[in-house]
């Protein structure tokens, strides 16, 4: 580990950065990190502020209902999106320069699959909303609001492909534009909706924000494809369907494991005494874990296409150095702010209202849990470079530990038990990933065959 940080310090030396060529790895890392931070930071900050407004207006119980609505829509969204964003990201990064025609076919196939999946799953939620509200959410009054959230599924699937494609182009400045303008519009829509329509109004605001993001991203992506000479046509796109089995399927299964597991844990919590009140506390605290991870996630989103671009060029040294820089930067980005959140957790929870203050321990545990969660994502990138099915195996391990820990701890500790279950699951999985990665050779030497031309 000391050798890694020594190499990273040398690579990130400011004097070297100033002399770096515009197209060098250092320059690409710097531009990507800067604009990825702006893109993710602006969106997360705006949405976090909107969540605080919602929490204060709605109160703990209704805020818990809003969190459950979003969690339910998130489960459907996983199946709708088929994790096609990461597919568009990976193959555009690897093929945009070497085979633009094939990159266009893969992008068209991803977009078509997202359109079909988003439409079908949104319709499924509308139809099943009354049953789910009455039997799964134990809140029949939420049926109409749950149906409204179907818009999150449709636009979420479409936005996932668009964001993945822009990241594959390493067009993080454009992603920042999408997030800033979309986030600003979303804040107005959400805060207006919650004040005049409560939980249903807030849900309408979130749907409107997703629609604005899609509209802005659509026009930017069209321009970017034209610049690279990548055709956006359905012609022969179905010939690339094996990619859905070799890469998209395991990526989808990984998400299909975790999102329903999180939903099941939330559902288990709301069925406890004062369940929605406890979920309100957990939802408020978890917004800060999401905010804490925004910088690591934004940097990792930038590094992912860089790694696959280097993988496509068979640049083993560049791959290793970018991965090591990513590890060091992400650890620094999550540990220091996380410690500050732990110290300030009583004040942070009080910002939602006095009724939330007792949840400061939940926030503290989630802030600490962000460290192994960050490492899980960083180490997982090298596993994805070898095989997406290997990544699925580790996500299966994560899901099993999360569910078993939650069922053991939630009846005793409520929202704090769910926070502890997250910490246990991510810590155990990260240890397993570290052992696996340390014992394997370079992913460029045992490169998987998925997605290569016949």
C-alpha positions in Angstrom: 0.0 0.0 0.0 2.9 2.4 0.8 4.3 1.7 -2.7 1.0 2.6 -4.3 0.7 5.9 -2.5 4.3 6.7 -3.3 3.7 6.0 -7.0 0.5 8.1 -6.9 2.1 11.0 -5.2 4.8 11.1 -7.9 2.2 10.8 -10.7 0.0 13.6 -9.2 2.9 15.9 -8.6 1.6 19.5 -9.4 4.8 20.4 -11.3 4.4 17.3 -13.5 0.8 18.2 -14.0 1.6 21.6 -15.3 3.9 20.1 -17.9 1.5 17.4 -18.8 0.4 17.2 -22.5 -3.3 17.9 -23.1 -3.9 14.3 -24.2 -1.8 12.6 -21.5 -3.2 10.4 -18.8 -2.6 13.1 -16.2 -4.5 15.7 -18.2 -7.3 13.3 -18.9 -7.5 12.3 -15.2 -7.5 16.0 -14.2 -10.2 17.1 -16.6 -12.3 14.1 -15.9 -12.1 14.4 -12.2 -12.8 18.1 -12.2 -15.9 17.9 -14.5 -17.1 14.7 -12.9 -17.0 16.4 -9.5 -18.9 19.4 -10.9 -21.5 17.1 -12.5 -22.1 14.8 -9.5 -21.6 17.5 -6.9 -24.1 20.0 -8.3 -26.8 17.4 -8.8 -26.3 15.8 -5.3 -26.1 19.1 -3.5 -29.3 20.3 -5.1 -31.1 17.1 -4.5 -29.9 16.9 -0.9 -31.2 20.4 -0.3 -34.5 19.4 -1.9 -34.6 16.4 0.4 -34.1 18.6 3.5 -37.0 20.8 2.4 -39.1 17.7 1.9 -38.2 16.3 5.3 -39.1 19.5 7.0 -42.4 19.9 5.2 -43.6 16.3 5.4 -42.4 15.2 8.8 -40.9 11.9 9.7 -43.7 9.6 8.8 -44.6 11.1 5.5 -40.9 11.5 4.6 -40.6 7.8 5.2 -43.5 7.2 2.8 -41.7 9.2 0.2 -38.5 7.2 0.8 -40.5 3.9 0.4 -42.1 5.2 -2.9 -38.7 5.9 -4.3 -37.3 2.6 -3.1 -40.2 0.7 -4.8 -39.7 2.6 -8.1 -36.0 1.9 -7.8 -36.6 -1.8 -7.7 -38.7 -1.6 -10.9 -36.1 0.7 -12.4 -33.4 -1.9 -12.0 -35.3 -4.4 -14.2 -36.3 -1.7 -16.6 -32.8 -0.3 -17.2 -31.1 -3.7 -17.4 -28.0 -1.8 -16.3 -27.5 -0.7 -19.9 -25.8 2.5 -18.9 -22.7 0.6 -17.9 -22.8 -1.2 -21.2 -23.0 2.0 -23.2 -20.2 3.4 -21.1 -17.8 0.5 -21.5 -18.2 -0.1 -25.3 -18.2 3.5 -26.3 -15.0 4.1 -24.3 -13.4 1.0 -25.9 -14.7 1.4 -29.5 -15.4 5.1 -30.1 -12.0 5.6 -31.9 -11.3 2.1 -33.2 -14.8 1.1 -34.5 -17.3 3.9 -34.5 -19.8 1.9 -36.6 -20.0 -0.8 -34.0 -20.1 1.7 -31.2 -23.2 3.2 -32.8 -24.9 -0.1 -33.1 -24.3 -0.9 -29.5 -25.6 2.5 -28.4 -28.7 2.1 -30.6 -29.3 -1.4 -29.1 -28.9 -0.1 -25.6 -31.3 2.8 -26.2 -33.9 0.5 -27.8 -33.7 -2.0 -24.9 -34.0 0.8 -22.4 -37.0 2.3 -24.2 -38.8 -1.1 -24.2 -37.8 -2.1 -20.7 -38.7 1.3 -19.2 -42.1 1.4 -20.9 -43.0 -2.2 -19.9 -41.9 -1.9 -16.2 -43.5 1.6 -15.8 -46.8 0.1 -17.0 -46.3 -2.9 -14.7 -46.0 -0.5 -11.7 -49.1 1.4 -12.7 -51.1 -1.8 -12.9 -49.7 -3.3 -9.6 -49.7 -0.1 -7.6 -53.0 -0.8 -5.7 -51.8 -4.3 -4.7 -48.3 -3.2 -3.7 -49.5 -0.3 -1.7 -52.0 -2.4 0.3 -49.9 -5.5 0.9 -46.2 -4.7 0.5 -46.1 -1.1 1.7 -48.9 -1.5 4.2 -50.2 1.9 3.1 -53.2 1.7 0.7 -53.4 5.5 0.5 -50.1 5.5 -1.4 -51.4 3.6 -4.5 -51.9 6.8 -6.6 -48.6 8.2 -5.7 -46.9 4.8 -6.4 -48.5 4.9 -9.9 -47.2 8.4 -10.4 -43.6 7.2 -9.6 -43.8 5.0 -12.7 -42.4 8.0 -14.6 -39.2 7.6 -12.6 -38.8 4.1 -14.0 -39.2 5.2 -17.7 -37.0 8.3 -17.5 -34.5 6.5 -15.2 -33.9 3.8 -17.8 -33.4 6.3 -20.6 -31.2 8.6 -18.5 -29.0 5.7 -17.5 -28.1 5.0 -21.1 -27.5 8.6 -22.0 -25.4 9.3 -18.9 -23.4 6.1 -19.6 -22.8 7.1 -23.2 -21.6 10.6 -22.3 -19.3 9.1 -19.8 -18.0 6.6 -22.4 -17.1 9.7 -24.5 -15.3 11.1 -21.4 -17.6 14.1 -22.0 -17.9 15.0 -18.3 -18.3 18.7 -19.0 -21.5 17.9 -20.9 -22.6 15.7 -18.0 -22.1 18.6 -15.7 -24.3 20.8 -17.9 -27.0 18.2 -17.8 -26.8 17.8 -14.0 -26.7 21.6 -13.2 -29.6 22.6 -15.4 -31.6 19.5 -14.7 -30.9 19.8 -10.9 -31.9 23.4 -10.9 -35.2 22.6 -12.6 -35.7 19.6 -10.4 -35.3 21.6 -7.2 -38.0 24.0 -8.2 -40.3 21.2 -9.3 -39.8 19.1 -6.1 -40.0 21.9 -3.6 -43.1 23.4 -5.3 -44.7 20.0 -5.5 -44.1 19.0 -1.8 -45.5 22.3 -0.6 -48.7 22.1 -2.6 -49.2 18.3 -3.0 -47.4 16.6 -0.1 -45.9 13.2 -0.9 -47.7 13.0 -4.3 -46.5 16.5 -5.2 -42.9 15.7 -4.3 -43.1 12.5 -6.4 -44.4 14.5 -9.4 -41.5 16.9 -8.9 -39.0 14.0 -9.0 -40.6 12.7 -12.2 -40.4 16.2 -13.8 -36.7 16.5 -12.9 -36.0 13.2 -14.5 -37.8 14.3 -17.7 -35.8 17.5 -17.8 -32.6 15.6 -17.5 -33.5 13.3 -20.3 -34.5 16.2 -22.6 -31.2 18.1 -22.1 -29.1 14.9 -22.3 -30.8 13.8 -25.5 -29.7 16.9 -27.5 -26.2 16.9 -26.0 -25.7 13.2 -26.9 -26.8 13.7 -30.5 -24.2 16.4 -30.9 -21.5 14.3 -29.4 -22.2 11.3 -31.6 -22.1 13.6 -34.7 -18.7 14.9 -33.6 -17.2 11.4 -33.3 -18.9 10.2 -36.5 -20.9 7.6 -34.6 -24.2 6.8 -36.4 -27.4 6.6 -34.3 -29.4 4.2 -36.3 -31.2 0.9 -35.6 -29.8 -0.6 -38.7 -28.1 -3.9 -37.8 -28.1 -3.0 -34.1 -29.7 -6.4 -33.3 -26.6 -8.1 -34.5 -24.9 -7.0 -31.3 -27.4 -8.8 -29.0 -24.7 -11.2 -27.7 -23.3 -8.3 -25.7 -26.5 -8.3 -23.7 -25.7 -11.8 -22.6 -22.0 -11.5 -22.0 -21.9 -8.1 -20.3 -25.3 -6.5 -19.7 -26.9 -9.7 -18.2 -24.4 -10.1 -15.3 -24.3 -6.3 -14.8 -28.1 -6.4 -14.6 -28.1 -9.4 -12.3 -25.7 -7.5 -9.9 -28.1 -4.6 -9.7 -31.1 -6.9 -9.6 -29.7 -8.4 -6.5 -28.9 -5.3 -4.5 -31.9 -3.1 -5.3 -34.5 -5.6 -4.3 -32.4 -6.5 -1.2 -32.4 -2.8 -0.1 -36.2 -2.7 -0.8 -36.7 -5.8 1.2 -34.7 -4.4 4.1 -36.8 -1.1 4.0 -40.0 -3.2 3.8 -38.9 -5.2 6.8 -38.2 -2.0 8.7 -41.6 -0.4 8.0 -43.4 -3.5 9.3 -41.8 -2.9 12.7 -43.5 -0.8 15.3 -43.4 2.9 14.2 -41.9 1.5 11.0 -42.4 4.5 8.7 -41.1 6.9 11.4 -38.0 4.8 11.6 -37.6 4.7 7.9 -38.0 8.5 7.8 -34.9 8.7 10.0 -33.0 6.2 7.9 -33.9 8.0 4.7 -32.8 11.4 6.1 -29.5 9.9 7.2 -28.9 7.9 4.1 -29.2 11.1 2.0 -25.9 12.1 3.6 -24.2 8.8 2.9 -25.2 9.4 -0.8 -23.8 12.9 -0.6 -20.6 11.6 1.0 -20.1 9.2 -1.8 -20.8 11.7 -4.6 -17.1 12.6 -5.1 -15.8 9.0 -5.1 -18.6 7.9 -7.3 -18.1 10.8 -9.8 -14.4 10.1 -10.0 -15.0 6.4 -10.4 -17.5 7.1 -13.2 -14.7 9.1 -14.9 -12.1 6.4 -14.3 -14.3 3.5 -15.6 -14.2 4.6 -19.3 -10.5 5.5 -19.0 -9.7 2.0 -17.7 -11.6 0.4 -20.6 -10.1 2.8 -23.1 -6.6 1.8 -21.8 -7.7 -1.8 -21.8 -8.7 -1.6 -25.5 -5.2 -0.1 -26.2 -3.5 -2.8 -24.2 -1.8 -0.2 -22.0 -1.0 -2.2 -18.9 1.1 0.4 -17.2 -1.5 3.2 -17.8 -4.2 0.9 -16.5 -2.3 0.2 -13.3 -1.4 3.8 -12.6 -4.9 5.1 -13.2 -6.3 2.4 -10.9 -3.8 3.3 -8.1 -4.5 7.0 -8.4 -8.2 6.3 -8.2 -7.8 4.2 -5.1 -5.8 6.9 -3.3 -8.0 9.8 -4.3 -11.2 8.1 -3.4 -10.0 7.1 0.1 -9.0 10.7 0.8 -12.3 11.9 -0.6 -14.4 9.7 1.7 -12.4 9.4 5.0 -12.0 13.1 5.8 -15.5 14.3 5.0 -16.9 11.1 6.6 -15.1 11.9 9.9 -16.6 15.4 9.8 -20.1 14.1 9.3 -19.7 11.7 12.2 -18.7 14.6 14.5 -21.5 16.9 13.2 -24.2 14.1 13.0 -26.4 15.5 15.8 -26.5 19.0 14.1 -27.0 17.5 10.6 -30.0 15.4 11.7 -31.5 18.4 13.6 -31.6 20.3 10.3 -34.5 18.1 9.3 -36.3 19.0 12.4 -36.1 18.3 16.1 -37.9 14.9 15.7 -34.9 13.7 13.6 -32.1 14.4 16.1 -32.3 11.1 17.8 -31.2 9.5 14.5 -27.6 10.9 14.7 -26.2 7.4 15.5 -27.8 6.1 12.3 -26.0 8.9 10.3 -22.7 8.2 12.1 -22.8 4.5 11.2 -23.8 5.2 7.6 -20.9 7.7 7.3 -18.4 5.0 8.5 -20.0 2.4 6.2 -19.3 4.7 3.2 -15.6 3.8 3.5 -15.9 0.1 2.7 -18.7 0.9 0.2 -16.2 3.2 -1.6 -13.5 0.5 -1.6 -16.0 -2.1 -2.8 -16.6 0.1 -5.9 -12.9 0.8 -6.6 -11.8 -2.8 -6.3 -14.8 -3.9 -8.2 -13.6 -2.0 -11.3 -10.7 -4.4 -11.8 -13.0 -7.4 -11.3 -15.3 -6.0 -14.0 -12.3 -5.7 -16.3 -11.7 -9.4 -16.0 -15.3 -10.6 -16.1 -18.7 -9.1 -15.2 -19.8 -12.5 -13.9 -17.1 -12.3 -11.2 -18.5 -9.0 -10.1 -21.9 -10.6 -9.9 -20.5 -13.3 -7.6 -19.3 -10.7 -5.2 -22.5 -8.8 -5.3 -24.3 -12.0 -4.5 -22.1 -12.3 -1.4 -22.9 -8.7 -0.5 -26.7 -9.2 -0.8 -26.7 -12.4 1.3 -24.8 -10.7 4.1 -27.0 -7.6 4.0 -30.3 -9.4 4.1 -29.2 -11.8 6.9 -27.7 -9.0 9.0 -30.8 -6.8 8.5 -33.2 -9.5 9.7 -31.0 -10.1 12.7 -30.5 -6.5 13.7 -33.6 -4.5 12.6 -36.0 -6.1 15.2 -33.6 -5.1 18.0 -32.3 -1.7 16.8 -34.7 -0.5 14.1 -33.1 2.1 11.8 -29.8 1.8 13.5 -29.9 -2.0 12.8 -30.3 -1.4 9.1 -27.4 1.0 9.1 -25.2 -1.6 10.9 -26.3 -4.2 8.4 -25.0 -2.0 5.6 -21.7 -1.6 7.3 -21.2 -5.3 8.0 -22.2 -6.3 4.4 -19.9 -3.8 2.6 -17.0 -4.5 5.0 -17.1 -8.3 4.5 -17.4 -8.0 0.7 -14.6 -5.5 0.5 -12.3 -7.8 2.4 -13.1 -10.6 0.0 -12.5 -8.3 -3.0 -9.2 -7.2 -1.6 -8.0 -10.7 -1.2 -9.1 -11.7 -4.7 -7.6 -8.7 -6.4 -4.3 -9.0 -4.6 -3.9 -12.7 -5.7 -4.7 -12.2 -9.4 -2.6 -11.1 -12.3 -3.3 -8.0 -14.5 -6.7 -7.9 -16.0 -5.1 -7.0 -19.3 -3.2 -10.3 -19.5 -6.3 -12.5 -18.7 -8.6 -10.3 -20.6 -12.1 -11.7 -21.0 -13.5 -12.2 -24.4 -16.9 -10.7 -23.9 -17.9 -8.1 -26.5 -15.1 -8.7 -28.9 -15.9 -9.0 -32.6 -16.4 -12.4 -34.1 
